[in-house]
Amino acid sequence: MISLIEIILLSILAVSFITQMIFYWVVLGKPYYYVSAAKRGRIRFSSDTPPVSVIIYVRNRYHNLQDFLPSLLEQEYPQFEVIIVNDGTTEDNSNTLIRLQEQYSNLYSTHVPVETRNVSRRKLGLTLGIKAAKYDCLLFTEADSHTRSKDWISLMSRHFTNKNVVLGMSAKENEDGFFSKFIIFDYFFTNLQILSMALFKHPHAGSGRNLIYSKTHFNEQKGPVRHRSLRHINDDLFINDIAAAPRTEVELSAESVIMTDLNIYDWRQEKKDKAFIKQFYRIGPVAVWSLESLSRSIFILSVIACLVWGFVNPMTLPHLGGAAVACYLTRFFSQLFIVNRTASLLQLKKFYLAIPLYDLMQIMVNVYFSMCRVVYKKENYIFKYEKR
C-alpha cells in the first residue's frame, strides 16, 4: 500500500515534471518551431530594403576594429551606414578608424566627451550615435561581436516597418574550459528565453548585439529617459518599454546570428545587471521564468527525494524510484531535443551529456546573482553628486 509520504512525493514530482514539459515543448520550443517553419517557407518576409544605420558603441574593450569592421562595411545591402561611437578606445583603434573611413565612405564616427560625469556613458553614447544616424531604421551590435554572413543587414531589416522592434539572436563563441562552456550554454538559454517570449507576443528584453528599432520611435519615447538613473543596462529596459506585442518581430536564421567573444567579466556584469533590472520588467514574462526556475528546482529536488526514500525503503524503490528515473530521463531527452535541435538549426554548438550539470549550475548561479542584486544595489544607480 502506498504511504502518504509516497503520495506527496509522487504528486510533487508529477506536477513539477508536467510544468517542465510544458516549458520545454511549448515555450522554449517556440524558436525551434519558428526556424523550422521559416526553412519550409511557411513564414513570409518583406522584400523591402529600407536604408539602415548600424550603430556600434566601443568602450574599454580595446578591440581591433580592423578585425570586425570590414565584415560590417562589406554587407550586401543597397543603402546603409556604420556609425562608431568612440568612448575612450586605444590610439591604434583610432588610427584604424581613420584609415577605414578613408576606405569606406559609409563609415562615420562620433565620441562621448571625456569630461562626461553623472550619467551612463553607454546611454549617452548610444543617444549620440542615434542622433548622428541619417536613417530611421537603427540596427545595433557591439564591438565584442561579429557577423556570420554578408546578408545580416538584409535578414534583420526584412522585418522592419515603421515603429517596430526586431529582435535577433546572439551567441557566444566556442571556447575551451569548463566554465566558458557553461557561459556558452547560459547565454544561449537566456537568449532562447527572450526570443520565446517575443514569439509569444510578450516581449520584455533584447540584446544590444542584434537589435533593430526606429529612430522616430526612440525620439517619441525620449530615449531611455525613464531609466536615466540606472547605470548599466539600456537595451533591455528600453525594449521592455517600447516593444508592444504587435510591433515586435523576431529574426531567427543561422546567417543572422551575431557571435560574441563575451568574456567572464562581462558575462558576470550582464548577469548582475539583468538580476537587478528584473524588477522593472513586465510582470508576465518575469512570472513565467520565475515559475520555470521554481519548477526546475522542485523537480530536481523531488527526483532526489524519491530516490533517497526508495533506497531507505526498498519496497518502494521499484515504483517510486522508477517514476523518478523515468521522469528525469524524459525531461533530459526533451532538453536534448529542444536545445540541440534549435542550436543545430542555427549552426551553433550543441550540448549533450553536460546539460544536466549546466542545468543545476544555472539554478545556483541565478540564486547567486539574485543575492548580488541586494548586496550591490547602489552600484546600479547614478547619483547626482559623487566624490570628486
Short mmCIF file of the C-alpha atoms (twelve columns), coordinates in Angstrom:
data_MODEL
# 
_entry.id   MODEL 
# 
loop_
_atom_site.group_PDB 
_atom_site.id 
_atom_site.type_symbol 
_atom_site.label_atom_id 
_atom_site.label_alt_id 
_atom_site.label_comp_id 
_atom_site.label_asym_id 
_atom_site.label_seq_id 
_atom_site.Cartn_x 
_atom_site.Cartn_y 
_atom_site.Cartn_z 
_atom_site.pdbx_PDB_model_num 
ATOM 1   C CA . MET A 1   0.000  0.000  0.000   1 
ATOM 2   C CA . ILE A 2   1.281  3.456  -0.919  1 
ATOM 3   C CA . SER A 3   2.015  5.645  2.106   1 
ATOM 4   C CA . LEU A 4   1.102  9.321  2.468   1 
ATOM 5   C CA . ILE A 5   4.746  10.373 2.031   1 
ATOM 6   C CA . GLU A 6   4.960  8.453  -1.242  1 
ATOM 7   C CA . ILE A 7   1.753  10.073 -2.491  1 
ATOM 8   C CA . ILE A 8   3.113  13.527 -1.628  1 
ATOM 9   C CA . LEU A 9   6.466  12.832 -3.309  1 
ATOM 10  C CA . LEU A 10  4.832  11.422 -6.447  1 
ATOM 11  C CA . SER A 11  2.402  14.356 -6.608  1 
ATOM 12  C CA . ILE A 12  5.187  16.925 -6.356  1 
ATOM 13  C CA . LEU A 13  7.217  15.008 -8.929  1 
ATOM 14  C CA . ALA A 14  4.270  14.782 -11.331 1 
ATOM 15  C CA . VAL A 15  3.286  18.476 -11.090 1 
ATOM 16  C CA . SER A 16  6.865  19.775 -11.497 1 
ATOM 17  C CA . PHE A 17  7.523  17.287 -14.328 1 
ATOM 18  C CA . ILE A 18  4.418  18.332 -16.278 1 
ATOM 19  C CA . THR A 19  5.298  22.008 -15.750 1 
ATOM 20  C CA . GLN A 20  8.803  21.422 -17.099 1 
ATOM 21  C CA . MET A 21  7.446  19.526 -20.116 1 
ATOM 22  C CA . ILE A 22  5.173  22.476 -20.927 1 
ATOM 23  C CA . PHE A 23  8.103  24.860 -20.715 1 
ATOM 24  C CA . TYR A 24  10.323 22.783 -22.992 1 
ATOM 25  C CA . TRP A 25  7.826  21.602 -25.599 1 
ATOM 26  C CA . VAL A 26  5.608  24.698 -25.717 1 
ATOM 27  C CA . VAL A 27  7.575  27.764 -24.575 1 
ATOM 28  C CA . LEU A 28  11.282 27.050 -25.136 1 
ATOM 29  C CA . GLY A 29  10.412 25.018 -28.220 1 
ATOM 30  C CA . LYS A 30  8.824  28.042 -29.900 1 
ATOM 31  C CA . PRO A 31  12.089 29.271 -31.541 1 
ATOM 32  C CA . TYR A 32  12.704 25.756 -32.918 1 
ATOM 33  C CA . TYR A 33  9.210  25.607 -34.437 1 
ATOM 34  C CA . TYR A 34  9.665  29.109 -35.865 1 
ATOM 35  C CA . VAL A 35  13.027 28.350 -37.512 1 
ATOM 36  C CA . SER A 36  11.663 25.078 -38.900 1 
ATOM 37  C CA . ALA A 37  8.630  26.851 -40.348 1 
ATOM 38  C CA . ALA A 38  10.829 29.560 -41.897 1 
ATOM 39  C CA . LYS A 39  13.046 26.926 -43.525 1 
ATOM 40  C CA . ARG A 40  9.964  25.314 -45.050 1 
ATOM 41  C CA . GLY A 41  8.835  28.644 -46.478 1 
ATOM 42  C CA . ARG A 42  5.776  28.896 -44.238 1 
ATOM 43  C CA . ILE A 43  6.693  32.383 -42.995 1 
ATOM 44  C CA . ARG A 44  6.660  35.300 -45.393 1 
ATOM 45  C CA . PHE A 45  9.081  38.184 -45.158 1 
ATOM 46  C CA . SER A 46  9.043  41.666 -46.607 1 
ATOM 47  C CA . SER A 47  11.116 42.331 -49.720 1 
ATOM 48  C CA . ASP A 48  11.617 45.983 -48.731 1 
ATOM 49  C CA . THR A 49  15.155 47.235 -48.172 1 
ATOM 50  C CA . PRO A 50  14.882 50.372 -46.008 1 
ATOM 51  C CA . PRO A 51  18.115 52.340 -45.564 1 
ATOM 52  C CA . VAL A 52  19.812 51.264 -42.324 1 
ATOM 53  C CA . SER A 53  22.078 52.928 -39.773 1 
ATOM 54  C CA . VAL A 54  24.266 50.394 -37.940 1 
ATOM 55  C CA . ILE A 55  25.372 51.770 -34.555 1 
ATOM 56  C CA . ILE A 56  28.253 50.324 -32.523 1 
ATOM 57  C CA . TYR A 57  29.299 51.593 -29.103 1 
ATOM 58  C CA . VAL A 58  33.001 50.958 -28.408 1 
ATOM 59  C CA . ARG A 59  34.436 51.367 -24.922 1 
ATOM 60  C CA . ASN A 60  37.299 49.928 -22.894 1 
ATOM 61  C CA . ARG A 61  37.396 46.536 -24.595 1 
ATOM 62  C CA . TYR A 62  40.141 47.748 -26.949 1 
ATOM 63  C CA . HIS A 63  39.003 45.544 -29.781 1 
ATOM 64  C CA . ASN A 64  40.914 45.712 -33.012 1 
ATOM 65  C CA . LEU A 65  38.458 47.488 -35.280 1 
ATOM 66  C CA . GLN A 66  40.260 46.023 -38.267 1 
ATOM 67  C CA . ASP A 67  39.023 42.560 -37.225 1 
ATOM 68  C CA . PHE A 68  35.276 43.151 -37.236 1 
ATOM 69  C CA . LEU A 69  34.500 46.386 -39.110 1 
ATOM 70  C CA . PRO A 70  35.240 45.246 -42.698 1 
ATOM 71  C CA . SER A 71  32.654 42.440 -42.445 1 
ATOM 72  C CA . LEU A 72  30.063 45.059 -41.488 1 
ATOM 73  C CA . LEU A 73  31.118 47.587 -44.080 1 
ATOM 74  C CA . GLU A 74  31.028 44.980 -46.855 1 
ATOM 75  C CA . GLN A 75  27.494 43.780 -46.209 1 
ATOM 76  C CA . GLU A 76  25.485 43.086 -49.342 1 
ATOM 77  C CA . TYR A 77  22.816 45.714 -48.833 1 
ATOM 78  C CA . PRO A 78  21.850 48.625 -51.087 1 
ATOM 79  C CA . GLN A 79  21.960 51.532 -48.626 1 
ATOM 80  C CA . PHE A 80  23.428 51.607 -45.133 1 
ATOM 81  C CA . GLU A 81  25.902 53.437 -42.916 1 
ATOM 82  C CA . VAL A 82  28.005 52.326 -39.955 1 
ATOM 83  C CA . ILE A 83  28.406 54.695 -37.006 1 
ATOM 84  C CA . ILE A 84  31.095 54.053 -34.400 1 
ATOM 85  C CA . VAL A 85  30.514 55.696 -31.025 1 
ATOM 86  C CA . ASN A 86  34.036 56.061 -29.646 1 
ATOM 87  C CA . ASP A 87  34.320 56.130 -25.855 1 
ATOM 88  C CA . GLY A 88  37.960 56.024 -24.871 1 
ATOM 89  C CA . THR A 89  39.370 53.486 -27.340 1 
ATOM 90  C CA . THR A 90  43.089 52.976 -27.962 1 
ATOM 91  C CA . GLU A 91  45.263 55.075 -30.231 1 
ATOM 92  C CA . ASP A 92  45.693 52.063 -32.535 1 
ATOM 93  C CA . ASN A 93  41.934 51.759 -32.886 1 
ATOM 94  C CA . SER A 94  41.620 55.483 -33.557 1 
ATOM 95  C CA . ASN A 95  44.236 55.235 -36.314 1 
ATOM 96  C CA . THR A 96  42.497 52.161 -37.734 1 
ATOM 97  C CA . LEU A 97  39.192 54.033 -37.727 1 
ATOM 98  C CA . ILE A 98  40.699 56.955 -39.634 1 
ATOM 99  C CA . ARG A 99  42.209 54.572 -42.189 1 
ATOM 100 C CA . LEU A 100 38.927 52.706 -42.658 1 
ATOM 101 C CA . GLN A 101 36.978 55.953 -43.030 1 
ATOM 102 C CA . GLU A 102 39.252 56.825 -45.938 1 
ATOM 103 C CA . GLN A 103 38.491 53.433 -47.476 1 
ATOM 104 C CA . TYR A 104 34.734 53.254 -46.805 1 
ATOM 105 C CA . SER A 105 32.523 56.271 -47.473 1 
ATOM 106 C CA . ASN A 106 29.672 54.870 -45.362 1 
ATOM 107 C CA . LEU A 107 31.697 54.719 -42.131 1 
ATOM 108 C CA . TYR A 108 31.241 57.534 -39.640 1 
ATOM 109 C CA . SER A 109 32.224 58.114 -36.033 1 
ATOM 110 C CA . THR A 110 31.312 60.219 -33.055 1 
ATOM 111 C CA . HIS A 111 32.588 60.219 -29.482 1 
ATOM 112 C CA . VAL A 112 31.486 60.579 -25.883 1 
ATOM 113 C CA . PRO A 113 33.097 63.640 -24.254 1 
ATOM 114 C CA . VAL A 114 35.835 62.631 -21.814 1 
ATOM 115 C CA . GLU A 115 34.580 65.016 -19.152 1 
ATOM 116 C CA . THR A 116 31.088 63.483 -19.047 1 
ATOM 117 C CA . ARG A 117 30.035 62.727 -15.460 1 
ATOM 118 C CA . ASN A 118 26.969 61.611 -13.500 1 
ATOM 119 C CA . VAL A 119 25.299 59.951 -16.487 1 
ATOM 120 C CA . SER A 120 25.552 56.499 -18.016 1 
ATOM 121 C CA . ARG A 121 28.253 56.821 -20.654 1 
ATOM 122 C CA . ARG A 122 26.768 53.934 -22.619 1 
ATOM 123 C CA . LYS A 123 23.318 55.504 -22.742 1 
ATOM 124 C CA . LEU A 124 24.814 58.853 -23.715 1 
ATOM 125 C CA . GLY A 125 26.999 57.180 -26.344 1 
ATOM 126 C CA . LEU A 126 24.095 55.337 -27.950 1 
ATOM 127 C CA . THR A 127 21.988 58.506 -27.881 1 
ATOM 128 C CA . LEU A 128 24.778 60.403 -29.659 1 
ATOM 129 C CA . GLY A 129 25.030 57.623 -32.234 1 
ATOM 130 C CA . ILE A 130 21.274 57.701 -32.816 1 
ATOM 131 C CA . LYS A 131 21.279 61.475 -33.175 1 
ATOM 132 C CA . ALA A 132 24.060 61.148 -35.783 1 
ATOM 133 C CA . ALA A 133 22.167 58.468 -37.753 1 
ATOM 134 C CA . LYS A 134 20.755 59.535 -41.130 1 
ATOM 135 C CA . TYR A 135 18.200 56.755 -41.404 1 
ATOM 136 C CA . ASP A 136 15.146 55.764 -39.399 1 
ATOM 137 C CA . CYS A 137 15.981 52.035 -39.213 1 
ATOM 138 C CA . LEU A 138 18.584 51.628 -36.443 1 
ATOM 139 C CA . LEU A 139 20.476 48.329 -36.235 1 
ATOM 140 C CA . PHE A 140 22.651 47.755 -33.158 1 
ATOM 141 C CA . THR A 141 25.575 45.497 -32.438 1 
ATOM 142 C CA . GLU A 142 28.654 45.691 -30.211 1 
ATOM 143 C CA . ALA A 143 32.402 45.757 -30.575 1 
ATOM 144 C CA . ASP A 144 32.859 42.329 -28.978 1 
ATOM 145 C CA . SER A 145 30.769 40.745 -31.731 1 
ATOM 146 C CA . HIS A 146 30.923 39.863 -35.402 1 
ATOM 147 C CA . THR A 147 28.561 38.833 -38.199 1 
ATOM 148 C CA . ARG A 148 28.498 35.397 -39.835 1 
ATOM 149 C CA . SER A 149 27.180 36.481 -43.194 1 
ATOM 150 C CA . LYS A 150 27.125 39.404 -45.605 1 
ATOM 151 C CA . ASP A 151 23.335 39.142 -45.502 1 
ATOM 152 C CA . TRP A 152 22.986 40.099 -41.842 1 
ATOM 153 C CA . ILE A 153 21.523 43.552 -42.518 1 
ATOM 154 C CA . SER A 154 19.157 42.143 -45.154 1 
ATOM 155 C CA . LEU A 155 17.896 39.434 -42.818 1 
ATOM 156 C CA . MET A 156 17.310 41.770 -39.889 1 
ATOM 157 C CA . SER A 157 15.782 44.611 -41.907 1 
ATOM 158 C CA . ARG A 158 13.292 42.363 -43.748 1 
ATOM 159 C CA . HIS A 159 11.138 42.540 -40.609 1 
ATOM 160 C CA . PHE A 160 11.333 46.303 -40.191 1 
ATOM 161 C CA . THR A 161 8.302  48.516 -40.555 1 
ATOM 162 C CA . ASN A 162 7.539  51.901 -39.063 1 
ATOM 163 C CA . LYS A 163 7.849  51.950 -35.270 1 
ATOM 164 C CA . ASN A 164 8.505  48.269 -34.752 1 
ATOM 165 C CA . VAL A 165 11.249 46.353 -32.941 1 
ATOM 166 C CA . VAL A 166 13.199 43.436 -34.410 1 
ATOM 167 C CA . LEU A 167 14.991 41.070 -32.026 1 
ATOM 168 C CA . GLY A 168 17.829 38.907 -33.295 1 
ATOM 169 C CA . MET A 169 19.856 36.042 -31.832 1 
ATOM 170 C CA . SER A 170 23.367 36.332 -30.456 1 
ATOM 171 C CA . ALA A 171 25.568 33.512 -29.205 1 
ATOM 172 C CA . LYS A 172 28.943 33.171 -27.534 1 
ATOM 173 C CA . GLU A 173 31.930 31.924 -29.476 1 
ATOM 174 C CA . ASN A 174 33.138 28.404 -28.602 1 
ATOM 175 C CA . GLU A 175 35.967 28.325 -26.071 1 
ATOM 176 C CA . ASP A 176 37.875 25.709 -24.119 1 
ATOM 177 C CA . GLY A 177 37.442 25.426 -20.385 1 
ATOM 178 C CA . PHE A 178 34.529 24.056 -18.370 1 
ATOM 179 C CA . PHE A 179 33.207 27.381 -17.079 1 
ATOM 180 C CA . SER A 180 33.498 29.000 -20.509 1 
ATOM 181 C CA . LYS A 181 31.364 26.194 -21.900 1 
ATOM 182 C CA . PHE A 182 28.813 26.809 -19.147 1 
ATOM 183 C CA . ILE A 183 28.702 30.506 -20.112 1 
ATOM 184 C CA . ILE A 184 28.028 29.462 -23.723 1 
ATOM 185 C CA . PHE A 185 25.064 27.389 -22.517 1 
ATOM 186 C CA . ASP A 186 23.768 30.050 -20.129 1 
ATOM 187 C CA . TYR A 187 23.992 32.808 -22.739 1 
ATOM 188 C CA . PHE A 188 22.232 30.643 -25.331 1 
ATOM 189 C CA . PHE A 189 19.487 29.644 -22.873 1 
ATOM 190 C CA . THR A 190 18.940 33.286 -21.839 1 
ATOM 191 C CA . ASN A 191 18.572 34.377 -25.460 1 
ATOM 192 C CA . LEU A 192 16.198 31.477 -26.055 1 
ATOM 193 C CA . GLN A 193 14.016 32.732 -23.199 1 
ATOM 194 C CA . ILE A 194 13.961 36.294 -24.579 1 
ATOM 195 C CA . LEU A 195 13.041 35.227 -28.113 1 
ATOM 196 C CA . SER A 196 10.462 32.706 -26.891 1 
ATOM 197 C CA . MET A 197 8.555  35.454 -25.090 1 
ATOM 198 C CA . ALA A 198 8.763  37.704 -28.150 1 
ATOM 199 C CA . LEU A 199 7.398  34.932 -30.386 1 
ATOM 200 C CA . PHE A 200 4.500  34.549 -27.940 1 
ATOM 201 C CA . LYS A 201 3.877  38.297 -28.312 1 
ATOM 202 C CA . HIS A 202 5.078  39.109 -24.796 1 
ATOM 203 C CA . PRO A 203 8.469  40.767 -25.473 1 
ATOM 204 C CA . HIS A 204 10.309 42.150 -22.488 1 
ATOM 205 C CA . ALA A 205 14.008 42.387 -23.352 1 
ATOM 206 C CA . GLY A 206 16.535 42.354 -26.166 1 
ATOM 207 C CA . SER A 207 20.233 42.005 -26.823 1 
ATOM 208 C CA . GLY A 208 22.101 45.120 -27.916 1 
ATOM 209 C CA . ARG A 209 24.293 42.832 -30.005 1 
ATOM 210 C CA . ASN A 210 21.492 42.162 -32.510 1 
ATOM 211 C CA . LEU A 211 18.589 44.558 -32.395 1 
ATOM 212 C CA . ILE A 212 16.573 46.959 -34.559 1 
ATOM 213 C CA . TYR A 213 14.265 49.784 -33.634 1 
ATOM 214 C CA . SER A 214 13.108 53.031 -35.180 1 
ATOM 215 C CA . LYS A 215 14.797 56.391 -34.672 1 
ATOM 216 C CA . THR A 216 11.366 58.005 -34.819 1 
ATOM 217 C CA . HIS A 217 10.144 55.754 -32.038 1 
ATOM 218 C CA . PHE A 218 13.273 56.437 -29.983 1 
ATOM 219 C CA . ASN A 219 12.703 60.190 -30.245 1 
ATOM 220 C CA . GLU A 220 8.995  59.907 -29.461 1 
ATOM 221 C CA . GLN A 221 9.797  57.890 -26.333 1 
ATOM 222 C CA . LYS A 222 12.558 60.383 -25.420 1 
ATOM 223 C CA . GLY A 223 15.058 57.572 -25.418 1 
ATOM 224 C CA . PRO A 224 15.902 55.890 -22.117 1 
ATOM 225 C CA . VAL A 225 14.817 58.930 -20.091 1 
ATOM 226 C CA . ARG A 226 12.515 56.858 -17.855 1 
ATOM 227 C CA . HIS A 227 15.520 54.950 -16.533 1 
ATOM 228 C CA . ARG A 228 18.148 57.681 -16.644 1 
ATOM 229 C CA . SER A 229 19.176 56.998 -13.036 1 
ATOM 230 C CA . LEU A 230 20.325 53.451 -13.869 1 
ATOM 231 C CA . ARG A 231 23.986 52.977 -14.648 1 
ATOM 232 C CA . HIS A 232 24.368 49.972 -16.958 1 
ATOM 233 C CA . ILE A 233 21.548 48.357 -18.901 1 
ATOM 234 C CA . ASN A 234 19.964 50.393 -21.666 1 
ATOM 235 C CA . ASP A 235 18.657 47.949 -24.274 1 
ATOM 236 C CA . ASP A 236 16.614 45.684 -22.027 1 
ATOM 237 C CA . LEU A 237 14.575 48.356 -20.322 1 
ATOM 238 C CA . PHE A 238 14.090 50.441 -23.441 1 
ATOM 239 C CA . ILE A 239 12.811 47.376 -25.301 1 
ATOM 240 C CA . ASN A 240 10.651 46.497 -22.302 1 
ATOM 241 C CA . ASP A 241 9.087  49.972 -22.570 1 
ATOM 242 C CA . ILE A 242 8.541  50.156 -26.333 1 
ATOM 243 C CA . ALA A 243 8.157  46.575 -27.593 1 
ATOM 244 C CA . ALA A 244 4.385  46.224 -27.514 1 
ATOM 245 C CA . ALA A 245 3.244  42.888 -28.947 1 
ATOM 246 C CA . PRO A 246 2.022  43.998 -32.421 1 
ATOM 247 C CA . ARG A 247 5.265  45.871 -33.041 1 
ATOM 248 C CA . THR A 248 7.816  43.172 -32.226 1 
ATOM 249 C CA . GLU A 249 9.302  40.740 -34.741 1 
ATOM 250 C CA . VAL A 250 11.968 38.071 -34.370 1 
ATOM 251 C CA . GLU A 251 14.704 37.158 -36.851 1 
ATOM 252 C CA . LEU A 252 15.959 33.609 -36.405 1 
ATOM 253 C CA . SER A 253 18.278 32.158 -39.010 1 
ATOM 254 C CA . ALA A 254 21.815 30.819 -38.899 1 
ATOM 255 C CA . GLU A 255 23.099 33.656 -41.103 1 
ATOM 256 C CA . SER A 256 21.610 36.377 -38.881 1 
ATOM 257 C CA . VAL A 257 23.140 35.153 -35.596 1 
ATOM 258 C CA . ILE A 258 25.699 37.547 -34.130 1 
ATOM 259 C CA . MET A 259 28.665 35.833 -32.471 1 
ATOM 260 C CA . THR A 260 30.308 37.402 -29.421 1 
ATOM 261 C CA . ASP A 261 33.559 36.730 -27.589 1 
ATOM 262 C CA . LEU A 262 31.853 37.703 -24.314 1 
ATOM 263 C CA . ASN A 263 34.384 37.171 -21.526 1 
ATOM 264 C CA . ILE A 264 33.730 36.010 -17.971 1 
ATOM 265 C CA . TYR A 265 33.905 39.532 -16.517 1 
ATOM 266 C CA . ASP A 266 31.374 40.965 -18.974 1 
ATOM 267 C CA . TRP A 267 29.108 37.923 -18.608 1 
ATOM 268 C CA . ARG A 268 29.178 38.399 -14.836 1 
ATOM 269 C CA . GLN A 269 28.322 42.083 -15.189 1 
ATOM 270 C CA . GLU A 270 25.448 41.308 -17.543 1 
ATOM 271 C CA . LYS A 271 24.068 38.721 -15.123 1 
ATOM 272 C CA . LYS A 272 24.240 41.218 -12.264 1 
ATOM 273 C CA . ASP A 273 22.506 43.864 -14.375 1 
ATOM 274 C CA . LYS A 274 19.722 41.546 -15.500 1 
ATOM 275 C CA . ALA A 275 19.114 40.295 -11.956 1 
ATOM 276 C CA . PHE A 276 18.728 43.897 -10.827 1 
ATOM 277 C CA . ILE A 277 16.507 45.210 -13.617 1 
ATOM 278 C CA . LYS A 278 14.150 42.242 -13.435 1 
ATOM 279 C CA . GLN A 279 12.065 44.372 -11.072 1 
ATOM 280 C CA . PHE A 280 11.349 46.812 -13.940 1 
ATOM 281 C CA . TYR A 281 10.226 44.182 -16.479 1 
ATOM 282 C CA . ARG A 282 6.630  43.474 -17.340 1 
ATOM 283 C CA . ILE A 283 5.216  41.154 -14.719 1 
ATOM 284 C CA . GLY A 284 4.088  38.475 -17.214 1 
ATOM 285 C CA . PRO A 285 7.497  37.337 -18.567 1 
ATOM 286 C CA . VAL A 286 9.054  37.636 -15.093 1 
ATOM 287 C CA . ALA A 287 6.345  35.400 -13.642 1 
ATOM 288 C CA . VAL A 288 6.785  32.867 -16.474 1 
ATOM 289 C CA . TRP A 289 10.539 32.452 -15.987 1 
ATOM 290 C CA . SER A 290 10.275 32.560 -12.207 1 
ATOM 291 C CA . LEU A 291 7.851  29.650 -12.483 1 
ATOM 292 C CA . GLU A 292 10.256 27.809 -14.797 1 
ATOM 293 C CA . SER A 293 13.131 28.264 -12.354 1 
ATOM 294 C CA . LEU A 294 10.994 27.242 -9.380  1 
ATOM 295 C CA . SER A 295 9.548  24.170 -11.110 1 
ATOM 296 C CA . ARG A 296 13.026 23.148 -12.256 1 
ATOM 297 C CA . SER A 297 14.383 23.341 -8.698  1 
ATOM 298 C CA . ILE A 298 11.401 21.460 -7.274  1 
ATOM 299 C CA . PHE A 299 11.655 18.804 -9.981  1 
ATOM 300 C CA . ILE A 300 15.333 18.107 -9.297  1 
ATOM 301 C CA . LEU A 301 14.746 18.025 -5.539  1 
ATOM 302 C CA . SER A 302 11.726 15.734 -5.918  1 
ATOM 303 C CA . VAL A 303 13.736 13.304 -8.090  1 
ATOM 304 C CA . ILE A 304 16.451 13.191 -5.427  1 
ATOM 305 C CA . ALA A 305 13.872 12.812 -2.642  1 
ATOM 306 C CA . CYS A 306 12.128 9.931  -4.444  1 
ATOM 307 C CA . LEU A 307 15.407 8.089  -4.972  1 
ATOM 308 C CA . VAL A 308 16.550 8.616  -1.382  1 
ATOM 309 C CA . TRP A 309 13.206 7.464  0.007   1 
ATOM 310 C CA . GLY A 310 13.276 4.472  -2.315  1 
ATOM 311 C CA . PHE A 311 16.710 3.365  -1.077  1 
ATOM 312 C CA . VAL A 312 15.714 3.897  2.547   1 
ATOM 313 C CA . ASN A 313 12.535 1.882  1.948   1 
ATOM 314 C CA . PRO A 314 13.494 -0.759 -0.658  1 
ATOM 315 C CA . MET A 315 9.890  -1.889 -1.100  1 
ATOM 316 C CA . THR A 316 9.031  1.488  -2.635  1 
ATOM 317 C CA . LEU A 317 12.083 1.679  -4.912  1 
ATOM 318 C CA . PRO A 318 10.528 -0.037 -7.990  1 
ATOM 319 C CA . HIS A 319 7.605  2.369  -8.338  1 
ATOM 320 C CA . LEU A 320 8.919  5.495  -6.573  1 
ATOM 321 C CA . GLY A 321 12.489 5.350  -7.866  1 
ATOM 322 C CA . GLY A 322 11.304 4.084  -11.242 1 
ATOM 323 C CA . ALA A 323 8.919  7.014  -11.616 1 
ATOM 324 C CA . ALA A 324 11.677 9.481  -10.669 1 
ATOM 325 C CA . VAL A 325 14.171 7.999  -13.140 1 
ATOM 326 C CA . ALA A 326 11.568 7.842  -15.930 1 
ATOM 327 C CA . CYS A 327 10.569 11.484 -15.418 1 
ATOM 328 C CA . TYR A 328 14.179 12.628 -15.232 1 
ATOM 329 C CA . LEU A 329 15.196 10.783 -18.412 1 
ATOM 330 C CA . THR A 330 12.118 12.053 -20.270 1 
ATOM 331 C CA . ARG A 331 12.974 15.626 -19.302 1 
ATOM 332 C CA . PHE A 332 16.649 15.077 -20.194 1 
ATOM 333 C CA . PHE A 333 15.797 13.801 -23.678 1 
ATOM 334 C CA . SER A 334 13.360 16.696 -24.092 1 
ATOM 335 C CA . GLN A 335 16.191 19.092 -23.252 1 
ATOM 336 C CA . LEU A 336 18.485 17.342 -25.696 1 
ATOM 337 C CA . PHE A 337 15.909 17.582 -28.464 1 
ATOM 338 C CA . ILE A 338 14.723 21.171 -27.985 1 
ATOM 339 C CA . VAL A 339 18.056 22.762 -27.065 1 
ATOM 340 C CA . ASN A 340 20.216 20.811 -29.517 1 
ATOM 341 C CA . ARG A 341 17.812 20.925 -32.455 1 
ATOM 342 C CA . THR A 342 17.440 24.685 -32.044 1 
ATOM 343 C CA . ALA A 343 21.214 25.096 -31.796 1 
ATOM 344 C CA . SER A 344 21.681 22.846 -34.821 1 
ATOM 345 C CA . LEU A 345 19.256 24.852 -36.974 1 
ATOM 346 C CA . LEU A 346 21.175 28.000 -36.020 1 
ATOM 347 C CA . GLN A 347 24.517 26.237 -36.656 1 
ATOM 348 C CA . LEU A 348 25.633 26.675 -33.044 1 
ATOM 349 C CA . LYS A 349 27.426 24.407 -30.604 1 
ATOM 350 C CA . LYS A 350 25.310 21.524 -29.311 1 
ATOM 351 C CA . PHE A 351 25.081 20.469 -25.677 1 
ATOM 352 C CA . TYR A 352 24.990 16.817 -24.775 1 
ATOM 353 C CA . LEU A 353 25.759 14.977 -21.529 1 
ATOM 354 C CA . ALA A 354 26.821 18.219 -19.813 1 
ATOM 355 C CA . ILE A 355 23.250 19.565 -19.900 1 
ATOM 356 C CA . PRO A 356 22.214 18.071 -16.512 1 
ATOM 357 C CA . LEU A 357 25.240 19.674 -14.850 1 
ATOM 358 C CA . TYR A 358 24.697 23.038 -16.592 1 
ATOM 359 C CA . ASP A 359 21.031 22.772 -15.613 1 
ATOM 360 C CA . LEU A 360 21.943 22.509 -11.934 1 
ATOM 361 C CA . MET A 361 24.685 25.134 -12.141 1 
ATOM 362 C CA . GLN A 362 22.297 27.628 -13.718 1 
ATOM 363 C CA . ILE A 363 19.988 27.403 -10.700 1 
ATOM 364 C CA . MET A 364 22.846 28.124 -8.298  1 
ATOM 365 C CA . VAL A 365 24.299 30.890 -10.467 1 
ATOM 366 C CA . ASN A 366 20.928 32.633 -10.759 1 
ATOM 367 C CA . VAL A 367 20.430 32.440 -6.984  1 
ATOM 368 C CA . TYR A 368 23.887 33.950 -6.508  1 
ATOM 369 C CA . PHE A 369 23.175 36.893 -8.815  1 
ATOM 370 C CA . SER A 370 19.773 37.433 -7.211  1 
ATOM 371 C CA . MET A 371 21.633 37.859 -3.917  1 
ATOM 372 C CA . CYS A 372 24.060 40.240 -5.629  1 
ATOM 373 C CA . ARG A 373 21.070 42.342 -6.642  1 
ATOM 374 C CA . VAL A 374 20.564 43.202 -2.976  1 
ATOM 375 C CA . VAL A 375 24.218 43.491 -1.988  1 
ATOM 376 C CA . TYR A 376 25.272 45.679 -4.923  1 
ATOM 377 C CA . LYS A 377 22.023 47.601 -5.331  1 
ATOM 378 C CA . LYS A 378 23.601 51.050 -5.034  1 
ATOM 379 C CA . GLU A 379 26.104 50.303 -7.804  1 
ATOM 380 C CA . ASN A 380 23.243 50.211 -10.304 1 
ATOM 381 C CA . TYR A 381 22.280 53.814 -9.757  1 
ATOM 382 C CA . ILE A 382 23.892 57.074 -10.815 1 
ATOM 383 C CA . PHE A 383 23.733 59.724 -8.141  1 
ATOM 384 C CA . LYS A 384 23.722 63.388 -8.881  1 
ATOM 385 C CA . TYR A 385 26.579 64.163 -6.572  1 
ATOM 386 C CA . GLU A 386 29.653 61.975 -6.483  1 
ATOM 387 C CA . LYS A 387 33.010 62.389 -4.742  1 
ATOM 388 C CA . ARG A 388 35.425 64.374 -6.837  1 
# 
